[in-house]
């Protein structure tokens, strides 16, 4: 399984200029919400945030910093984990839409390097 770190991780987008990559991802990214996998990943991401916030609250409830600091830290950690899960699922689902977008556009001097 390939891990998509940035838009350069997509082989279809690696030779395009940054502005062109943003434009194509802006058009193709929302189309992944047509798939049930994206919605499940979104629910998992929200659960990661909630669980991490509860764990942070519980672990710091008796400390000098108070439970809110632990909850905020938990939200940050949960958001990172949940966002990574959602990003990987969307990354694997967006590639067919990127290929279709690239086939439909006119050929021009959009390649860099």
C-alpha positions, -999 to +999 in steps of 0.1 A: +000+000+000+014+033-010+013+062+015+003+096+001+023+123+020+018+152-004+004+159-038+038+149-052+032+114-040+006+109-067+024+097-098-002+114-120+005+148-105+043+146-099+053+163-131+027+191-129+033+226-116+020+233-080-008+256-092-020+229-116-018+202-089-039+224-065-065+230-093-068+193-101-070+182-065-095+209-058-118+196-086-112+159-079-110+158-041-146+164-033-157+136-056-143+110-032-173+117-009-194+097-034-178+066-019-188+050+013-152+044+023-147+082+026-176+085+050-164+056+071-130+071+073-145+105+083-164+087+111-132+070+122-114+103+122-141+119+144-139+089+167-101+093+170-106+129+181-133+120+206-114+091+221-081+109+224-099+139+240-115+116+266-082+099+273-064+132+277-092+145+300-090+113+321-052+113+324-049+149+334-080+153+356-059+152+388-029+171+376-019+207+382-027+216+346-063+205+348-084+183+326-089+208+299-052+209+289-053+171+285-084+173+265-069+199+242-037+178+238-059+147+231-078+166+204-046+176+187-033+140+187-066+125+177-069+150+149-035+141+135-043+103+136-078+108+122-066+131+095-039+107+085-065+079+082-089+101+062-061+114+040-049+079+030-084+067+022-092+098+001-058+095-015-065+060-028-100+069-040-090+102-058-066+087-083-092+075-109-107+110-108-073+126-113-066+103-143-100+112-158-093+149-153-059+147-169-073+128-199-100+154-204-078+185-203-060+198-234-023+190-238-002+220-231+031+231-214+021+222-179+050+200-171+079+212-150+115+200-146 
